[in-house]
Amino acid sequence: MGDLDALLALNRDYIRSVQACDVRRFNEILADDFMCSNPDGSLVDREGFLKQTARPVGISDLEAHDVKVRIMGDVAIIHARTTYTRPDGHAGSGRYTDVWARRAGGWLAVSAHVTRC
């Protein structure tokens, strides 16, 4: 599997893991120094992200669209748009940017930034 295919698969795993509260999978794909900027403006480290991931999500039908992968040597940046259904049944949307680094022969997420529109 080439880098682009691997990163697209990891992106799908990441989105699925958010929706499914899959802490186990995030343990596999997040770097030890991972940081995430949340939509509310808070910044969490890997441990904080895993704790918030373990809580049930209020949204459903989370999907990524217009996924753009930029590979620059041992770093890759993924930009995408999201759609989802809010707890009140209304449509929601947002954007995210994830940064991945090649470490020990594989790709690990090192940073994420999430916005909601």
C-alpha positions as CSV (number, residue, x, y, z in Angstrom):
1,M,0.0,0.0,0.0
2,G,1.4,3.4,-0.9
3,D,1.5,6.4,1.3
4,L,-1.6,8.1,-0.2
5,D,-3.7,4.9,0.2
6,A,-2.4,4.4,3.7
7,L,-3.3,7.9,4.8
8,L,-6.7,7.7,3.2
9,A,-7.4,4.5,5.1
10,L,-6.1,6.1,8.4
11,N,-8.4,9.1,7.7
12,R,-11.4,6.8,7.4
13,D,-10.4,5.0,10.6
14,Y,-10.0,8.3,12.4
15,I,-13.5,9.5,11.4
16,R,-15.1,6.1,12.2
17,S,-13.3,6.1,15.5
18,V,-14.7,9.5,16.5
19,Q,-18.2,8.3,15.7
20,A,-17.7,4.9,17.5
21,C,-15.8,6.3,20.5
22,D,-13.1,3.8,19.6
23,V,-10.3,4.6,22.1
24,R,-8.5,1.3,21.2
25,R,-8.0,2.4,17.6
26,F,-6.9,5.9,18.6
27,N,-4.4,4.3,20.9
28,E,-2.9,2.7,17.8
29,I,-2.9,5.7,15.5
30,L,-2.1,8.7,17.7
31,A,1.5,9.7,18.4
32,D,2.6,10.1,22.1
33,D,3.0,13.8,21.5
34,F,-0.4,14.2,19.8
35,M,-2.3,17.5,20.4
36,C,-5.8,18.5,19.3
37,S,-7.5,21.9,19.0
38,N,-11.2,21.4,19.8
39,P,-14.1,23.3,18.2
40,D,-14.6,25.1,21.6
41,G,-11.0,26.5,21.4
42,S,-9.5,24.1,24.0
43,L,-6.3,22.4,23.4
44,V,-5.9,18.8,24.6
45,D,-3.0,16.4,24.6
46,R,-3.2,12.7,23.7
47,E,-4.5,11.7,27.2
48,G,-7.2,14.4,27.1
49,F,-8.2,13.5,23.6
50,L,-8.6,9.8,24.6
51,K,-10.7,10.8,27.6
52,Q,-13.0,12.9,25.5
53,T,-13.2,10.2,22.8
54,A,-14.4,7.6,25.4
55,R,-17.5,9.7,26.2
56,P,-20.5,9.0,24.0
57,V,-20.8,11.5,21.1
58,G,-24.0,13.4,20.6
59,I,-23.7,13.5,16.8
60,S,-24.5,10.8,14.3
61,D,-23.9,10.1,10.6
62,L,-20.4,11.7,10.7
63,E,-18.9,11.8,7.2
64,A,-15.8,13.3,5.7
65,H,-16.0,15.0,2.3
66,D,-13.6,16.7,-0.1
67,V,-10.6,15.0,1.6
68,K,-7.3,16.5,0.4
69,V,-4.0,14.7,1.3
70,R,-0.8,16.6,1.0
71,I,2.4,14.5,1.5
72,M,5.6,16.3,2.2
73,G,8.3,13.7,2.8
74,D,7.7,12.3,6.3
75,V,4.8,14.6,7.0
76,A,1.3,14.6,5.6
77,I,-1.5,17.1,6.1
78,I,-5.2,16.1,5.6
79,H,-7.8,18.7,5.1
80,A,-11.5,17.8,4.9
81,R,-15.1,18.9,5.4
82,T,-17.5,17.1,7.6
83,T,-21.2,16.7,7.8
84,Y,-23.2,15.1,10.7
85,T,-26.5,15.1,12.4
86,R,-26.8,17.0,15.7
87,P,-28.7,15.5,18.7
88,D,-31.7,17.7,17.8
89,G,-31.8,16.2,14.3
90,H,-30.5,19.2,12.5
91,A,-27.6,19.0,10.1
92,G,-24.2,20.1,11.2
93,S,-20.9,20.7,9.4
94,G,-17.3,21.5,10.0
95,R,-13.8,21.2,8.8
96,Y,-10.7,19.6,10.1
97,T,-7.0,19.5,9.5
98,D,-4.9,16.6,10.7
99,V,-1.2,16.3,10.6
100,W,0.5,12.9,10.3
101,A,4.1,12.0,10.7
102,R,6.0,8.9,9.4
103,R,7.4,7.3,12.5
104,A,9.0,3.9,12.8
105,G,7.9,3.0,9.3
106,G,4.2,3.9,9.8
107,W,2.0,7.0,9.9
108,L,0.9,8.5,13.2
109,A,-1.4,11.4,13.9
110,V,0.5,14.2,15.6
111,S,-2.0,17.1,15.5
112,A,-5.6,17.8,14.8
113,H,-7.6,21.0,14.5
114,V,-11.4,20.8,14.4
115,T,-14.0,23.5,13.6
116,R,-17.7,23.5,13.4
117,C,-19.8,25.8,11.1
